Amino acid sequence: MIKLNINGEARSVDVDADTPLLWVIRDDIGLTGTKFGCGQALCGACTVHMDGQAVRSCQTMAGDVGDAKIVTIEGLVGADASKEGKAVQAAWRALDVVQCGYCQSGQMMSAAALLTENKTPTDDDIDAAMSGNVCRCATYHRVRAAIHDAAKRLEA
């Protein structure tokens, strides 16, 4: 039995320690906002926060999480969302960032992690932080604009 803190809630799951966190989140806990993309930590679709840092849940083993606090997209934009999560969500809506939407939970998680560490990112900062997030619809310019918009929302 592995104990996890997911979105502020203590969870116990009966999985092997080497089970990817992605599958625990989706299959065992039932939070399906975190997506499977490549399974190799290359596309960013599975991004979650672990103690505030953006990590790829497809390559993070459940047994390695320990006491870390995990936040999924459901926790980022839910009722108890952080100010960064709320700003990112508002900016994504205002700028109509989403096209197909598959990658967007990972994009939003990476954006919120960036804004937690850097309240006024430059284009270069954004490009570096978002470089591991792949969007087949090529919404990169909208993502960058939304991150700048979210930063402005945080200033207000």
C-alpha positions in Angstrom: 0.0 0.0 0.0 1.4 3.4 -1.0 0.2 6.6 0.6 0.0 9.7 -1.5 -1.2 13.3 -1.1 -3.1 14.2 -4.2 -4.7 17.7 -4.4 -4.5 18.0 -0.7 -6.2 14.7 0.0 -4.6 11.7 1.6 -4.9 8.6 -0.7 -3.9 5.0 -0.2 -3.4 2.9 -3.3 -2.6 -0.7 -3.7 0.0 -0.6 -6.5 3.5 -1.7 -7.0 6.1 0.9 -6.1 7.4 1.0 -9.7 3.9 1.9 -11.1 4.1 5.3 -12.9 2.3 8.0 -11.0 0.4 8.8 -14.2 -1.4 5.5 -14.0 -2.1 5.8 -10.3 -3.6 9.2 -10.8 -5.7 8.1 -13.8 -6.6 4.5 -13.2 -6.6 4.1 -9.4 -7.7 7.5 -8.3 -9.8 8.4 -11.3 -8.5 11.9 -12.1 -8.3 11.8 -15.9 -7.3 15.4 -16.6 -3.6 14.4 -16.6 -3.0 12.8 -20.0 -0.8 10.1 -21.4 1.2 11.3 -24.3 4.5 9.6 -25.0 5.3 7.7 -21.8 8.9 8.9 -22.1 8.7 12.4 -20.4 9.2 14.1 -23.8 5.8 15.6 -24.5 4.6 17.1 -21.2 1.0 15.9 -21.4 1.4 14.1 -18.1 2.8 17.1 -16.2 1.8 17.4 -12.5 3.3 19.4 -9.6 5.3 17.6 -7.0 6.0 19.9 -4.1 5.4 22.8 -6.5 7.8 21.6 -9.2 6.5 20.5 -12.6 7.3 16.8 -13.1 6.4 14.2 -15.7 4.1 11.7 -14.0 4.7 9.1 -16.7 8.3 8.7 -15.4 7.7 9.4 -11.7 7.2 6.1 -9.9 4.5 6.0 -7.2 7.0 4.5 -4.7 9.3 7.5 -5.2 6.8 10.2 -4.3 7.0 9.7 -0.5 5.5 12.6 1.4 5.5 15.0 -1.5 2.4 16.9 -2.3 1.1 16.1 -5.8 -1.2 18.6 -7.6 -3.0 17.6 -10.8 -4.8 19.8 -13.2 -8.0 19.2 -11.2 -6.2 20.7 -8.2 -4.7 23.5 -10.2 -8.0 24.8 -11.4 -10.4 23.6 -8.7 -12.0 25.4 -5.8 -8.7 25.4 -3.8 -6.6 26.5 -6.8 -3.4 28.6 -6.2 -3.4 32.2 -7.3 -1.1 31.1 -10.2 -3.5 28.3 -11.2 -6.4 30.7 -11.2 -4.5 33.3 -13.2 -3.4 30.6 -15.8 -7.0 29.3 -16.1 -8.4 32.8 -16.6 -5.7 33.7 -19.2 -6.3 30.4 -21.1 -10.0 31.2 -21.3 -9.6 34.9 -22.1 -7.1 34.2 -24.9 -8.9 31.1 -26.2 -5.6 29.1 -26.1 -7.1 25.6 -26.5 -7.5 24.1 -29.9 -7.9 20.3 -29.5 -7.1 20.5 -25.8 -5.2 17.3 -25.4 -1.9 18.9 -24.3 -3.4 21.8 -22.4 -3.5 20.3 -18.9 0.3 19.7 -19.1 0.8 23.2 -20.6 -1.2 24.8 -17.8 0.7 22.8 -15.1 4.1 23.9 -16.6 2.9 27.5 -16.9 1.7 27.7 -13.3 5.0 26.2 -12.1 6.9 28.8 -14.1 4.8 31.7 -12.6 5.2 30.3 -9.1 9.0 30.8 -9.5 9.1 33.7 -11.9 6.3 36.3 -11.7 7.5 38.3 -14.7 8.9 35.8 -17.2 10.4 37.0 -20.5 9.7 35.2 -23.8 13.0 33.4 -23.3 12.0 32.3 -19.8 8.7 31.0 -21.1 10.2 29.2 -24.0 12.7 27.5 -21.7 10.1 26.5 -19.2 7.6 25.3 -21.8 10.2 23.6 -24.1 9.2 20.1 -23.0 5.5 20.6 -23.8 4.5 19.5 -27.2 1.3 20.8 -28.9 0.4 19.2 -32.2 -2.0 22.0 -32.9 0.9 24.5 -32.6 -0.8 26.9 -30.1 2.6 27.9 -28.8 2.1 31.7 -29.6 -1.2 31.6 -27.7 0.4 29.7 -24.8 3.1 32.3 -24.5 0.6 35.2 -24.7 -1.5 33.5 -22.1 1.5 33.2 -19.7 2.2 36.9 -20.1 -1.5 37.6 -19.5 -1.5 35.4 -16.4 1.6 37.2 -15.1 -0.2 40.5 -15.5 -3.2 39.1 -13.6 -0.9 38.1 -10.8 0.5 41.7 -10.6 -3.0 43.2 -10.2 
